[in-house]
Amino acid sequence: MSEVDKHANENISRILVGNKKDLEDNRAVPYNEAKDLADHFNVRFLETSAKNSLNVEDAFTLMTREIKGKVATSAPRKVNHEGSATLSKSGGKKLADKKKGGCC
């Protein structure tokens, strides 16, 4: 996690994923140890198995929802003529008007 903190944006979404859940007999890290580590870093924890498709889609869905939530709460807002705030679809930037009759 220190490498992630060192090189990534502070608003990055993180999740700890334990893979190969289908190989319980060969477990290298006990569930409780991994869960405690995730709790220590304040991230979610899932165990997955690509072989059995266990929680693989859930891991991606979880990250997608978290990222979407962060984007929704940090999107620039503009005030309309009635004085209420709305989300700016262009991310707060005006798109350049296209020239009429031209190709670009």
GROMACS elastic network, one bead per residue, 0.5 to 0.9 nm:
[ bonds ]
;  ai    aj funct       b0    kb
    1     4     6  0.50361   500
    1     5     6  0.61412   500
    1     6     6  0.84411   500
    1    41     6  0.78764   500
    2     6     6  0.59185   500
    2     7     6  0.86267   500
    3     7     6  0.61189   500
    3     8     6  0.81031   500
    4     7     6  0.54356   500
    4     8     6  0.54251   500
    4     9     6  0.85302   500
    4    12     6  0.87229   500
    4    14     6  0.88403   500
    5     8     6  0.56519   500
    5     9     6  0.75302   500
    5    10     6  0.69518   500
    5    12     6  0.87853   500
    6     9     6  0.85548   500
    8    11     6  0.82380   500
    8    12     6  0.66451   500
    9    12     6  0.54935   500
   10    13     6  0.88465   500
   11    70     6  0.81391   500
   12    67     6  0.82507   500
   13    43     6  0.85689   500
   13    63     6  0.69842   500
   13    66     6  0.68185   500
   13    67     6  0.63522   500
   13    70     6  0.85573   500
   14    43     6  0.61549   500
   14    44     6  0.76170   500
   14    63     6  0.76316   500
   15    38     6  0.78347   500
   15    43     6  0.53815   500
   15    44     6  0.50912   500
   15    45     6  0.60536   500
   15    46     6  0.78916   500
   15    59     6  0.81206   500
   15    62     6  0.86882   500
   15    63     6  0.73756   500
   16    34     6  0.81943   500
   16    35     6  0.86851   500
   16    37     6  0.86567   500
   16    38     6  0.62490   500
   16    43     6  0.66952   500
   16    44     6  0.61447   500
   16    46     6  0.65760   500
   16    47     6  0.85305   500
   17    34     6  0.89563   500
   17    44     6  0.83828   500
   17    45     6  0.57989   500
   17    46     6  0.50341   500
   17    47     6  0.56473   500
   17    48     6  0.68833   500
   17    59     6  0.77069   500
   18    21     6  0.71952   500
   18    29     6  0.86443   500
   18    31     6  0.87126   500
   18    34     6  0.78104   500
   18    45     6  0.76606   500
   18    46     6  0.62244   500
   18    48     6  0.59770   500
   18    49     6  0.84513   500
   19    22     6  0.84321   500
   19    46     6  0.85466   500
   19    47     6  0.57972   500
   19    49     6  0.55843   500
   19    50     6  0.74118   500
   20    23     6  0.56280   500
   20    24     6  0.79349   500
   20    27     6  0.83888   500
   20    47     6  0.77490   500
   20    48     6  0.61535   500
   20    50     6  0.68891   500
   20    51     6  0.76158   500
   21    24     6  0.60615   500
   21    27     6  0.80506   500
   21    47     6  0.60081   500
   21    48     6  0.54153   500
   21    50     6  0.84975   500
   21    51     6  0.89563   500
   21    52     6  0.87420   500
   21    54     6  0.79429   500
   22    25     6  0.86715   500
   22    48     6  0.80826   500
   22    49     6  0.57741   500
   22    50     6  0.85918   500
   22    51     6  0.73587   500
   22    52     6  0.71155   500
   22    54     6  0.85795   500
   23    26     6  0.55138   500
   23    27     6  0.65190   500
   23    49     6  0.85877   500
   24    27     6  0.51798   500
   24    28     6  0.89761   500
   27    30     6  0.67820   500
   27    31     6  0.89450   500
   29    32     6  0.84129   500
   29    33     6  0.66181   500
   29    34     6  0.65852   500
   30    33     6  0.53588   500
   30    34     6  0.64698   500
   30    35     6  0.86986   500
   31    34     6  0.52600   500
   31    35     6  0.60486   500
   31    36     6  0.85287   500
   31    47     6  0.84375   500
   32    36     6  0.59636   500
   32    37     6  0.85059   500
   33    36     6  0.51449   500
   33    37     6  0.62372   500
   33    38     6  0.87219   500
   34    37     6  0.50679   500
   34    38     6  0.62562   500
   34    39     6  0.86255   500
   34    45     6  0.76736   500
   35    38     6  0.50761   500
   35    39     6  0.61321   500
   35    40     6  0.85432   500
   35    44     6  0.83458   500
   35    45     6  0.62266   500
   35    46     6  0.85517   500
   36    40     6  0.60422   500
   36    41     6  0.87214   500
   37    41     6  0.64144   500
   37    42     6  0.84677   500
   37    43     6  0.86586   500
   37    45     6  0.89076   500
   38    41     6  0.52743   500
   38    42     6  0.59144   500
   38    43     6  0.50981   500
   38    44     6  0.60752   500
   38    45     6  0.58901   500
   39    43     6  0.61061   500
   39    44     6  0.73621   500
   39    45     6  0.82150   500
   40    43     6  0.78429   500
   41    44     6  0.88880   500
   44    62     6  0.89655   500
   45    59     6  0.89497   500
   46    55     6  0.72110   500
   46    56     6  0.89315   500
   46    58     6  0.85384   500
   46    59     6  0.69646   500
   47    54     6  0.79795   500
   47    55     6  0.68693   500
   47    56     6  0.85680   500
   47    59     6  0.88623   500
   48    51     6  0.89454   500
   48    52     6  0.84545   500
   48    53     6  0.73849   500
   48    54     6  0.52153   500
   48    55     6  0.50020   500
   48    56     6  0.57081   500
   48    58     6  0.89587   500
   48    59     6  0.80985   500
   49    52     6  0.53745   500
   49    53     6  0.55459   500
   49    55     6  0.69538   500
   49    56     6  0.68266   500
   50    54     6  0.65863   500
   50    55     6  0.83484   500
   50    56     6  0.64628   500
   51    54     6  0.78333   500
   52    55     6  0.89485   500
   53    56     6  0.57101   500
   53    57     6  0.76074   500
   54    57     6  0.78120   500
   54    58     6  0.82890   500
   55    59     6  0.60404   500
   55    60     6  0.87621   500
   56    59     6  0.52753   500
   56    60     6  0.67197   500
   56    61     6  0.87542   500
   57    60     6  0.52656   500
   57    61     6  0.60619   500
   57    62     6  0.84839   500
   58    62     6  0.58697   500
   58    63     6  0.85125   500
   59    62     6  0.51767   500
   59    63     6  0.63071   500
   59    64     6  0.86127   500
   60    63     6  0.52095   500
   60    64     6  0.60552   500
   60    65     6  0.86106   500
   61    64     6  0.50306   500
   61    65     6  0.61189   500
   61    66     6  0.85411   500
   62    65     6  0.52873   500
   62    66     6  0.62118   500
   62    67     6  0.86639   500
   63    66     6  0.50791   500
   63    67     6  0.60854   500
   63    68     6  0.84211   500
   64    67     6  0.51938   500
   64    68     6  0.59666   500
   64    69     6  0.84695   500
   65    69     6  0.59953   500
   65    70     6  0.85814   500
   66    69     6  0.50982   500
   66    70     6  0.62759   500
   66    71     6  0.86760   500
   67    70     6  0.51129   500
   67    71     6  0.61558   500
   67    72     6  0.85606   500
   68    71     6  0.51131   500
   68    72     6  0.60796   500
   68    73     6  0.86648   500
   69    72     6  0.51284   500
   69    73     6  0.62604   500
   69    74     6  0.86117   500
   70    73     6  0.52876   500
   70    74     6  0.60970   500
   70    75     6  0.84192   500
   71    74     6  0.51872   500
   71    75     6  0.57317   500
   72    75     6  0.54773   500
   72    87     6  0.85985   500
   73    76     6  0.86927   500
   74    77     6  0.87856   500
   75    87     6  0.67045   500
   75    88     6  0.73357   500
   75    89     6  0.87620   500
   75    91     6  0.65138   500
   75    92     6  0.81257   500
   76    86     6  0.87047   500
   76    87     6  0.63508   500
   76    88     6  0.60829   500
   76    89     6  0.87971   500
   76    91     6  0.59256   500
   76    92     6  0.55614   500
   77    85     6  0.60208   500
   77    86     6  0.54567   500
   77    88     6  0.55021   500
   77    91     6  0.82571   500
   77    92     6  0.70236   500
   78    84     6  0.83245   500
   78    85     6  0.55364   500
   78    86     6  0.56086   500
   78    87     6  0.64192   500
   78    88     6  0.61521   500
   78    92     6  0.73335   500
   79    82     6  0.77823   500
   79    83     6  0.55801   500
   79    84     6  0.54739   500
   79    86     6  0.62605   500
   79    87     6  0.88037   500
   80    83     6  0.54134   500
   80    84     6  0.58253   500
   80    85     6  0.63595   500
   80    86     6  0.70492   500
   81    84     6  0.76536   500
   82    85     6  0.89065   500
   87    90     6  0.88645   500
   87    91     6  0.80948   500
   87    92     6  0.84408   500
   88    91     6  0.53824   500
   88    92     6  0.54163   500
   88    93     6  0.81682   500
   89    92     6  0.72904   500
   89    93     6  0.87440   500
   90    93     6  0.54862   500
   90    94     6  0.66237   500
   90    95     6  0.72236   500
   91    94     6  0.84349   500
   94    97     6  0.86903   500
   95    98     6  0.88069   500
   97   100     6  0.89550   500
   98   102     6  0.79927   500
   98   103     6  0.87979   500
   98   104     6  0.66546   500
   99   102     6  0.56970   500
   99   103     6  0.80218   500
   99   104     6  0.70012   500
  100   103     6  0.84112   500
  100   104     6  0.89584   500
  101   104     6  0.88614   500
